[in-house]
Amino acid sequence: MAIIEVVDLVKRYDRKVAVDGVSFTVDEGEIFGILGPNGAGKTTTVECVEGLRSPDGGTIRVDGLDPRRDRAELRSRLGVQLQQSELPDHIRVGEALDLYASFHRDPADWRELLDRLGLGDRAKTPYRKLSGGQKQRVSIALALIGKPRIAVLDELTTGLDPQARRDTWALVEQVRDSGVTVVLVTHFMEEAERLCDRLALIDAGKLVAVDSPAGLVSRLDGEQRVRFRPTAPLDLALLADLPEVESAERHGPQVVVTGKGNLLHAVTSCLARNHVVAADLRIEQAGLDDAFIHLTGRALTE
Ligand SMILES: Nc1ncnc2c1ncn2[C@@H]1O[C@H](COP(=O)(O)OP(=O)(O)OP(=O)(O)O)[C@@H](O)[C@H]1O
């Protein structure tokens, strides 16, 4: 069942159209990703969903509510992750949670919430002394303090090291498994692929596709990539002319060939015929980043 419905959303800043006719639905209990490059309109879209911005066109329903008209009621149903800079410098973790709990009619027990998020021993720690990953956990706690049905998490793992990022992902799954619908804004492919049940790809204000990560990748119809380092001069046109090959490009010392069918065999036979030995040869299946290139014609640069 859809808990969020966005239909033909349009949002302009002066003449700039930031969101241009975007429609999607978020099902109850899923992690729904909004993925796109910087400036694609992701934050503007979720700010309209949160009721923080007035759309210039289209309709939005969140748990049956109109986010602008029913803002007060929405606050108890939709939890928004706080940006780090919004917390005063010297506030302690427990004080911050206590303060935000006081904004809600029926808040969660914040001590229990801290325990659940692995911050049980940090209640007295000044917020500024936390690590990046711990700060993100506090921001998740603040999003959940009002016992919302939906949590919106925006660029949750930006700036975190890989381990802290993985820990945060596990936490987001835990939030989903506790029954909260999660809307996750991200420009990290790996995060979207690993975490999202479904996602909306947004590029330049327009919706490119909505599907599961596997569904988006399957649109590539079995595209593969072969990567190697030629140990002798190689004319890439030889590879590009093979029927299995769609593209052959140099990436520094490496050659990257994409194509379909028995690509690996076609490439290695061609190299053997031309007396070129391929070092560090690897074959890779297409991923979400390839799907993005396929759908938009350009790479989502991180
Ligand atoms: N308050 C504003 N006033 C004017 N233009 C804005 C404003 N906020 C965003 N924009 C512009 O609208 C477009 C969409 O911005 P938005 O922040 O929604 O994108 P985003 O996909 O969230 O990007 P990022 O990942 O960089 O946050 C961008 O071109 C941005 O410069």
The ligand as an SDF file (V2000), in Angstrom:
LIG
                    3D

 31 33  0  0  0  0  0  0  0  0999 V2000
   16.6840   27.7990   -2.2620 N   0  0  0  0  0  0  0  0  0  0  0  0
   17.0550   27.7130   -3.5590 C   0  0  0  0  0  0  0  0  0  0  0  0
   17.0380   28.7790   -4.3580 N   0  0  0  0  0  0  0  0  0  0  0  0
   17.3950   28.6970   -5.6540 C   0  0  0  0  0  0  0  0  0  0  0  0
   17.7850   27.5550   -6.2620 N   0  0  0  0  0  0  0  0  0  0  0  0
   17.8150   26.4480   -5.5140 C   0  0  0  0  0  0  0  0  0  0  0  0
   17.4580   26.4670   -4.1290 C   0  0  0  0  0  0  0  0  0  0  0  0
   17.5950   25.2020   -3.6430 N   0  0  0  0  0  0  0  0  0  0  0  0
   18.0120   24.4600   -4.6740 C   0  0  0  0  0  0  0  0  0  0  0  0
   18.1490   25.1880   -5.7940 N   0  0  0  0  0  0  0  0  0  0  0  0
   18.5580   24.6910   -7.1310 C   0  0  0  0  0  0  0  0  0  0  0  0
   17.6000   23.7190   -7.5390 O   0  0  0  0  0  0  0  0  0  0  0  0
   18.2480   22.6010   -8.1180 C   0  0  0  0  0  0  0  0  0  0  0  0
   17.9080   21.3350   -7.3350 C   0  0  0  0  0  0  0  0  0  0  0  0
   18.5020   21.4050   -6.0550 O   0  0  0  0  0  0  0  0  0  0  0  0
   18.3700   20.2750   -4.9550 P   0  0  0  0  0  0  0  0  0  0  0  0
   19.1070   20.7320   -3.7460 O   0  0  0  0  0  0  0  0  0  0  0  0
   16.9570   19.8970   -4.8090 O   0  0  0  0  0  0  0  0  0  0  0  0
   19.1320   19.0950   -5.6550 O   0  0  0  0  0  0  0  0  0  0  0  0
   19.7670   17.7880   -5.0160 P   0  0  0  0  0  0  0  0  0  0  0  0
   19.5310   16.7310   -6.0060 O   0  0  0  0  0  0  0  0  0  0  0  0
   19.2670   17.5880   -3.6500 O   0  0  0  0  0  0  0  0  0  0  0  0
   21.2940   18.1550   -4.9980 O   0  0  0  0  0  0  0  0  0  0  0  0
   22.4080   17.8790   -3.8650 P   0  0  0  0  0  0  0  0  0  0  0  0
   22.7030   16.4290   -3.9320 O   0  0  0  0  0  0  0  0  0  0  0  0
   23.5440   18.7360   -4.3660 O   0  0  0  0  0  0  0  0  0  0  0  0
   21.8120   18.3480   -2.5810 O   0  0  0  0  0  0  0  0  0  0  0  0
   19.7100   22.9280   -8.1520 C   0  0  0  0  0  0  0  0  0  0  0  0
   20.0340   23.4450   -9.4000 O   0  0  0  0  0  0  0  0  0  0  0  0
   19.8810   23.9760   -7.0820 C   0  0  0  0  0  0  0  0  0  0  0  0
   20.9360   24.8300   -7.3830 O   0  0  0  0  0  0  0  0  0  0  0  0
  1  2  1  0
  2  3  1  0
  2  7  2  0
  3  4  2  0
  4  5  1  0
  5  6  2  0
  6  7  1  0
  6 10  1  0
  7  8  1  0
  8  9  2  0
  9 10  1  0
 10 11  1  0
 11 12  1  0
 11 30  1  0
 12 13  1  0
 13 14  1  0
 13 28  1  0
 14 15  1  0
 15 16  1  0
 16 17  2  0
 16 18  1  0
 16 19  1  0
 19 20  1  0
 20 21  2  0
 20 22  1  0
 20 23  1  0
 23 24  1  0
 24 25  2  0
 24 26  1  0
 24 27  1  0
 28 29  1  0
 28 30  1  0
 30 31  1  0
M  END
$$$$
